């Protein structure tokens, strides 16, 4: 996965689009992830893509919100809204 700043993506938009046709491009702004651009073909590879994105986030991006939501906790995924609500409530209880 390639990583570009928002400024680079804007300045080199043609390169950005061409690169995204071959691999996902993560856009960061002020060291925070703000978006991902993927080709139509990459949509077919979503499970593998999610795993590589979470690996990158865990290693490279220091974002307290991602940590709070579980991105750095064994790649937590919620199977239902109630499970996510329960997790958020547990976090609130830890902070109080």
N, C-alpha and C positions, 0 to 999 in steps of 0.2 A: 504494500500500500504506500502510495506517495503522500507526502504531507506538504502543503503549501500554505503560506499565510494568505489572508484575505487580500492584502495589497498585491501580492504576487499573482494571485488568480485574476485579479482585475487587470493588472498591467499586461500579463501574458495570457489573455483569455484563450487565444487559439491553441497555445501549448496545453493549457488547462483542459480544454475540451478533448484534444487529441490524446492526452495522457489518460483521461478518464475512459476512453474507449478500450484501453488495454488493461487498466487496473483501477481500483477505487482511489479517489483522491480525498483526503481529509483536509478540510479547511480550518485553520486555527487563527484566532485573533487574540492578541495579548496572552499567548500561551494557553488559551482555552479553546476546546473544540467548538466550532459553531455550525458545521455542516459537512456533509459528505456528498460527493457527486459520483454516481456510478452509471455505467452504461446499462442499456436494456438487457444485454447478455449477462451482466453481473447479477441481475435480479434473480436469475435462476440459481445462483450460488449463495443465497442469503445465509443459510446456516454456517457455512465456512467463513463468510464475510463477517458475521457477527462475532465469531470466535477470534478472528484476527484483530478486529476493532477493539474488543475488550482487552486482548493481550496488549495492544498498543497503549490503551488508556491506563492500564495498570502500571506499565513500565515508564511511560513517557509524560503523561499528563497528570499534573498535580492539581486536581480540582476537588475542593472539599465537598462540593455538591455531589459529584460522582461517588466519592467515598461514602458520603452519608446515605446515598441511595443504594449502595451495595455493589457498585461496579468493581470495587477492589476486595470484595468479600466472596471469594470463590465464584465470581461471575453470577451472582444471585439473579434469578429470574423468577417472576411471580406468575403463577398459573391462574390467578383470579384477582379481581379488584379487592375482594375482602382480604386476601393474603397480603397484598400491598398495603392496605389500610392498617392491618395488624402490625406489620413491620414498622410503618411510620409511627404508630402509637408507641411501640417499644422504644424507638429512638427518642421520642418526646419524654418518655418516662426516665430514660437514662440521663437526659439533660436537666431534669427537675430535681 
